[in-house]
Amino acid sequence: MARVTVEMMGKPGCHLCDDARAIVNDVLDDFPETEFVEHNILDDAEMFETMKNDIPVIVINGQRHATWRIDEADFRAALTKELS
């Protein structure tokens, strides 16, 4: 099986980031072959300028999957596709 990396770009105090993180963590419990990496856009000036109005941003294997809100069913389907 292929390894999948899921990244989330967000920042502390972002309620949409908190919501997305909860969904990502719940779904990833069913996909143990995935790695989750969270990036704080406040730690990177370039990332902040690029994404400050888009967070949270969810990326699967380098491809943007979702911005602002994440749909659990779509996220599951995307992970299943990546692992097939």
VEXDREN-2710 file (C-alpha; in Angstrom, 1 decimal):
% VEXDREN-2710
k/r/px/py/pz
1/MET/0.0/0.0/0.0
2/ALA/1.1/3.5/-0.7
3/ARG/1.9/5.9/2.1
4/VAL/-0.2/9.0/2.4
5/THR/0.8/12.3/3.9
6/VAL/-2.0/14.7/5.0
7/GLU/-1.0/18.2/5.9
8/MET/-3.0/21.0/7.4
9/MET/-2.1/24.6/7.3
10/GLY/-3.7/26.7/10.0
11/LYS/-3.1/28.8/13.1
12/PRO/-4.0/28.8/16.8
13/GLY/-7.3/30.4/17.6
14/CYS/-8.9/29.5/14.3
15/HIS/-12.2/27.9/14.9
16/LEU/-12.4/26.5/11.3
17/CYS/-9.0/24.9/11.9
18/ASP/-10.2/23.3/15.1
19/ASP/-13.2/21.9/13.3
20/ALA/-11.0/20.6/10.4
21/ARG/-8.5/19.1/12.8
22/ALA/-11.2/17.2/14.6
23/ILE/-12.5/15.7/11.3
24/VAL/-9.0/14.9/10.1
25/ASN/-8.1/13.1/13.3
26/ASP/-11.4/11.1/13.4
27/VAL/-11.0/10.0/9.8
28/LEU/-7.2/9.2/10.1
29/ASP/-8.0/6.8/12.9
30/ASP/-9.4/4.6/10.1
31/PHE/-6.3/5.1/7.9
32/PRO/-3.3/4.0/10.0
33/GLU/-1.0/4.1/6.9
34/THR/-1.3/7.9/6.8
35/GLU/1.0/10.6/8.3
36/PHE/-0.5/13.8/9.6
37/VAL/1.6/17.0/9.6
38/GLU/0.2/20.3/10.9
39/HIS/1.8/23.6/10.0
40/ASN/1.2/26.9/11.8
41/ILE/1.2/29.6/9.2
42/LEU/2.4/32.1/11.9
43/ASP/5.7/30.3/11.9
44/ASP/6.4/31.0/8.2
45/ALA/6.0/34.5/6.7
46/GLU/5.7/33.3/3.2
47/MET/3.1/30.7/4.1
48/PHE/1.2/33.3/6.1
49/GLU/1.0/35.7/3.2
50/THR/0.0/33.0/0.8
51/MET/-2.7/31.3/3.0
52/LYS/-3.8/33.9/5.6
53/ASN/-7.3/34.1/4.0
54/ASP/-7.6/30.4/3.1
55/ILE/-7.1/28.5/6.3
56/PRO/-7.5/25.8/7.1
57/VAL/-5.9/24.2/4.0
58/ILE/-5.8/20.4/3.8
59/VAL/-3.3/18.9/1.5
60/ILE/-3.1/15.2/0.6
61/ASN/0.2/14.0/-0.9
62/GLY/1.1/17.5/-2.1
63/GLN/-2.3/18.3/-3.7
64/ARG/-4.7/20.8/-2.1
65/HIS/-7.9/18.9/-1.1
66/ALA/-9.9/21.4/0.9
67/THR/-9.9/25.1/2.0
68/TRP/-11.9/26.5/4.9
69/ARG/-14.1/23.5/5.5
70/ILE/-13.5/19.8/5.1
71/ASP/-16.2/17.3/4.2
72/GLU/-15.7/14.0/6.0
73/ALA/-17.1/11.8/3.2
74/ASP/-15.0/13.6/0.5
75/PHE/-11.9/13.3/2.7
76/ARG/-12.4/9.6/3.2
77/ALA/-13.0/9.1/-0.5
78/ALA/-9.8/11.0/-1.3
79/LEU/-7.7/8.9/1.1
80/THR/-9.2/5.7/-0.2
81/LYS/-8.3/6.7/-3.7
82/GLU/-4.7/7.6/-2.7
83/LEU/-4.3/4.2/-1.1
84/SER/-5.7/2.2/-4.0
END
